Amino acid sequence: MSGRVASVNVGLARDEAWAGYVRRTAIDKHPVDGPVRVGELGLNGDEIADTKHHGGTYQAVYAFAREDLDHWAGQLGRPIPPGLFGENLTTVGIDVNEALMGERWRIGTVLLEVVSVRTPCSVFKNWLGVSGYDDARWVRRFAAAGRPGPYLRVLESGTLAAGDALVVEHRPDHDVTVSTMFRALTTERSLLPRLAGLDRIDPQARREAAAYVSACERAASAGQPGLDSVPVRGHL
């Protein structure tokens, strides 16, 4: 399978009252022209404001499909420009939510690996609101759609640019997709055990899966359901 990068987007952090308790955000990203250098922690010229919840090697690059932006444009009644959802790469021609966890993409000279998913938060909701979009119950609506887009780890540094082909170089031998992982972490916790055996995903997700499995085992021993001891991400 192959697609291409329609837009490469970066943004700088700034202080905003609507960002809530974190106070600082870099969700506002805009397209850039020409090649962009990509290193272990992401794109040159892109900044991470909330380093407690974002960034690092397992959230180095965020991709979202143009097709999914168009879906939301239809739902929200207004066009959505590339970068508005905070994505670094706006893709086209490939269903990024059906990518397998551990799948590897070659874009330009950069090799990326699908390792995590974006979960919605209040900053995302508030950003839509101040940008003129309907943000009512946004976290729930975004979660229900199941189109989160993947976070990618950088396996090989290099450069990429808008227009570059997105070539899938490797697909693992399992069936856990980006959408599956997202639903496991948000709306369908019964899927969490499927993440426990994946060794190349975000360690935090593995810990959540392991905690869920342990809770189920304890509950089974006690003859109780016991599935509420692992919280749902995103405060749905």
Secondary structure, DSSP 4 states (H G I P E B T S, - for coil): -EEEEEEEEE---EE-GGGGGG-EE----EE--S-EEEETTEETT---S-TTTS-SGGGSEEEEEHHHHHHHHHHHTS---TTTTS-SEEEESS-GGGSBTT-EEEETTEEEEEEEE----HHHHHHHHHTTS--TTHHHHHHHHT---EEEEEEE-EEE-TT-EEEEEE--SS--BHHHHHHHHTT-GGGTHHHHT-SSS-HHHHHHHHHHHHHHHHHHHHTS--GGGSPPGGG-
